[in-house]
Amino acid sequence: MQTQKVQVMAGSVRRLLRRNAYGHVTNLLAKLRPGDISSIMLELPDREQSSVFSLLMQRDRQLAAETLKVLGLEPGLDLLGQVASEEISEVLQELETDSAAVFISALPEEVAQEVLEHMRVKESAEVRGLLQYEEETAGRIMTPRVFSLCEDLSVSEAIHTIQTTQDLEMVFYLYVVDGRNHLVGVVSLRQLLMVPPSTPLKKIMTTDVISVSTDTDQEEVARQVALYDLLGIPVVNAENKLVGTITVDDIIDVIEEEATEDIFHLAGVEADDHISTRALSSVKKRLPWLVVNLATALLAATVVALYETTIARFAFLAVFLPVVAGMGGNSGTQTLTVIVRGLALGEVTWESTKSVLLKEITVGISNGIAMGILAGAVAYLWKGSYVLGLVLGAAMVINLVVAGIVGTLIPLFLKKINIDPAIASSIFVTTFTDAIGFLSFLGLAFHYLPIS
């Protein structure tokens, strides 16, 4: 739904709520998709969001559940926090098991237990099963209701089984198992229609099945799906028994979640900080990173303090300090972005450090020379000192090379010690480029600018 239309619809809902015309509100929303309803709700104040969600639960729990899923975790938890655990269970059990597990795992432990107790036995058992796995693993995001066929079936029997199975989830691939539920092959629907009905599945199935284990990281799952252009991927346990499947819609959610998390972390912001987050909550999430940034900025300021007398003698040096630091920071961020993305996609490893580092050093030298010549020329034309131009140009080359080195090594080192490189890399890279930039520029100025 277009932004303008969403705003118009939100205005209509707001006016109807103020007139207590709840029936008209439910009739209006019942005609919309969950994604459109969520967009409208985000345009409303918190109180009116709660009213709309309450009306949806009364009218259509399935629609309420799907809308909750599209809204996302934090807005969804705010809405669920205002209703009783019995009502929460009634809504969440309408979702797919993996989606319900996301919300239940984020609830306070006591509330989560109450919700699970009030859910239907089947849904509760499936959610509990998913919650046994670590967060951000294939086991946590998989759908345990996976359709499979026995390898001893014929094609006609397989088709009959598909036609007579109730509550069949979307079937992208038909997974084939043996008598002990070990995953042994995969068959496409097209294959079933192209061979004689009496053909055994074991004769037409592909035995080289691409699968993931329950403890595989969700990022790796997404890479496998993207690499092999899959619409779904089976999940097996340590004994290679089929326990679930992950479909492409779940992978899209993972890609969005991981990309958002990395982008937010590079900016020093928590991934669950959104425009709809309350101001006080955003302050609590962002302030610690700002404190860390302040501490690292003071380190760079300490370098400047070492050359106070030089700056006092040549006050025009202060004009160019932001130039040196800014260019180093920008270059470091460019390298850091490329390396973090490469790490996320598996393109960069610790073993490939040497080649990657040499490439970034080459880029740093080339860009440093180009920018050094430009900056030096500007400094000469501005202040009339060729020595200043050479000093600024040399400092630019040094800082851009350092930016390439630290922008490569810091995320690789953090990855090596099992720390998310997107979280802390930018802070360290900025500290290095600021400190080295100031040190090289002021140090060269101290040694080479004429005293008189």
C-alpha positions, 0 to 999 in steps of 0.5 A: 500500500502506498504511503499516502494511502496508508496515511489516509486509511490511518486517519479514517481509523483514528476518526472512527475510533474517536467516535467509538465506531468499532464495528466500522473499524473492524469491517474496514480492516477485514478487507486489508492484508496483514502488511497493510494493517501493520503499516496503518497501525504504525501511523497510530499512537500507542493507545490506538494501536492497542485498540485496533489490535484488540478489535482484530483479536475479537474479530479474526484471531488469524488476521491479528496473528499475521498482523502481529508477525508483520509488525515485528518483535518489539512493536508486537511485544508492546501489544502483547504486554497489554493483554492476558496470557490466555489471549496471547496464547490464543493469538500466537497459536494461530501463527506458524510454530517458528514465528510463535517461538520468536515471540514466546522466547522474547516474553518474560519467563513466567509469562512465556510458561503461562502462554505455553500452558494455555496453548493447544497441546500440539502447538505448545509441544512444537514451540517447546521443541524449537525453544530447545535449540539455540537462538539464530540456529536452523533448529530455532527457525525451522518449521517442524511440520515437514512433509516426507515420503518413504523411499519404498513408495511408488510414484502413484502412491506418493501422489495419493499420499499428497492428495490425501494429507490434511494440513499440508504445508506448502510443498516446494520439494518432496523429501524422501526418508527411509524406515527410520526417518533418515533423509535419503533423497529429494524429489520434485513435483515435476519428476512425479508427473514425468515418470510412470506411476509404478516407478519407485521413488528411490529410482528417481530421487536425488540422493545428493541432498543439500541440508543443514543441521539443527545447530547450523547458524542461520546466516549459513543457512541463508548462504546455502539457500542463496548459493544453490537457489533453493526455495526450501532446505531440510533440517536434520539432527545429528543422526541425519533424521529429518526434523524440519524444513526452512522455507524461503520466506523464513530465509528472507526474514533472516537476511533482513534481520542479519543485514539490519543488525550489521548496519545498526551495529556499524553505526553503534545502534542496537538492532531492535532500535526502531523509529517506533521505539520509545525515546527513553528506550532508545536513549538506553540503547544508544548511550553506552556506545556514545560513552565508548566513542567518547573514550576513544575520541579522548585517546585521539585528543591525547595525541593532539595534546602532545603537539599543543606547542606546535599548534600554538606556533602554527595555528593554521594546522588546526584547520586541516586536522578535521580533513586528515581525520575525516578522510582516514575515517571515511576510507576506513569505513569503506574498507570495513564495510567491504570486509564485514560484508565479505565475512558475512557472505563467507568470501573473506576468511582468516586464511585469505588475510594476506591477499585481502590485506595486500589488496586494501594496502594497494587501494590505500596507497593509490587513494592516499596519493591521489587525495594527498596531491589534491589536499596538498595542492589546496593547502599550498594555494590556500596558505602559500606554503609548499612544505605544508602541502607536502606535510598534508599530502604525506599525512593523507597517504599514511592515514589512508594506508593505515585505514586499509590495514586496520579496516581489514585486520580488526574485523578479521581478528574480532571474527577469529575470537568469536566477536561479531565484527560489526559490533565493535569494528567501527569504534576501533577503526575510527580511533586508529585513523584519528590517532594516526592521522593526527600523529602523522600530520602534526608530527611531520609538521613539527619536524619540517615546518620552518620555525621562523 
